[in-house]
């Protein structure tokens, strides 16, 4: 049954790609149906899982023996447990909504069939990523989503900048992929197995030194950092917004970029014992959380502001996964709620662009709430969810992360707690800025803009996602339902979290919530003071701004950083290697040849063609030998 | 009479033959000089056979004669052919076998 989850969208993708123009008229329906069918299978599997006892909820389905070399066996086996089922429902559920949205959004594109084929390919690859039961199967899915992401970012590759953005995303992802392949190798060398269960058993049996475990953890973190656009491999995400907006919503907000969180949560048995790697996870999360938030404050492009926000929110999730058993479930919860509200907001942004002739500069929006009421309402609900206003989804998930960050203990807890609170305040500020610049204030439209509400095919998915943004947090959090659902997987019960109060809290939860809400209130009020009613927003970004703003507008110099630190030295290195290749290696080969030629042309002079000179040499030789014999026998 | 004189004669004939091969250009004369060298060695063989009281050297002399006869046949044929095609029997003119 599990195999249908992957097979249906994969088959549909192959059909749409091979079918050619003949399928142009039905391609979008086929793609949407395939995604919907996968969602139906996912729901059936989920309901079947809920009927089983909590300890035996995981099911596996062996497909075939994939690799068999000596004692190295990898089976193509699918594994559906509490963790992967969350992803399956998110991927297929949100994915199907975005398919529906894309039917209308891409209706004027002559390549709509190809677009749906790529979307289906993405769904299939992402499902393989979360359903594989070994690091190697995960790797295949990992590369598959990377490919789909590349194809979709560069979907409009007739524009060179978009093609470059796709390439940038691909290259940045490759850097992370090196980490994943290293992790597979380390796992095989240390444990003789690459399956999750095999590695988990090996770790438990103490087969590996703590050095090896930390190396494995750091390799996995590198992979996660690349895929999830975390510091220091975050620079591709902003440019990835070159893709069509539904792609940004599905791949670069809700699902693919959260694969890193999945990888770390899936490898919890490694990180639980590898303390250095775990600390690095926290540091990466904390840095990215602020990094993304700071960039988000300075962006005028609505999609790039949302992308920076995605980066920052995933920073929250990564931070939570680095906090040990208590964190995984909350990271997953934030991941799911984020999937709802961020996908919803991206679709809202797409709807705005749809109505504004594909304008993305928020300085040219303004006052759109009267013209796009449904978009405004759904975007607004997502906005309330992301900044963490109770009782919307983000409040529950983000509040919990702030809470466990504060509880991390000692100075670490205070630092992490302050960073997460600061992040919450900045999030509130930049999201309010997006809201105010887009939907409120004076109209700053370009001539010829006639904003209008989008068709029902686009608004219905937005409404459904908005409902999710409103209710998901409350539903998940009711009686710690979600935590208990995931508990058997992460042994969260052991660390004494499931019953609140068993562990000492730095601050009581109610105080944390109050602090978080205060931070949000501060952020919102600053935004209102700067961009609220009656404040003029120049149509062109002012240039007489502080150095900080300038730096933030340029993504905190991440591209310049990569260029000076990696690209330029890399180019110099290749040039130097080319010189070495030319002079040393080729030189040695050519040297042997030319020495042989020189010797030969010297020796050749003795070959005159005069028989008598040869005869002379023979006689000289014979006399010489005879002379030598005579001398020796004296 | 000492047998040594036969050896001196043999060495003298061989030297004359070798000098002729080196100095003369006419292929026929060079050829004759080679025959001279072969016969000088035949003489040495026979002398040594006589000195050692063994028949081996005399047998070798016969072999040499047979080989020399064959060689004359082939060699003269080559020289005649070269002369026909190039109107010259000079060994220095036949120097095409070189790079």
Interface residues (C-beta under 8 A of the other chain):
Chain A: X604 X607 X608 X609 X610 X611 X612 X615 X616 X619
Chain B: X18 X21 X22 X23 X25 X30 X91 X92 X94 X95 X96 X97 X98 X99
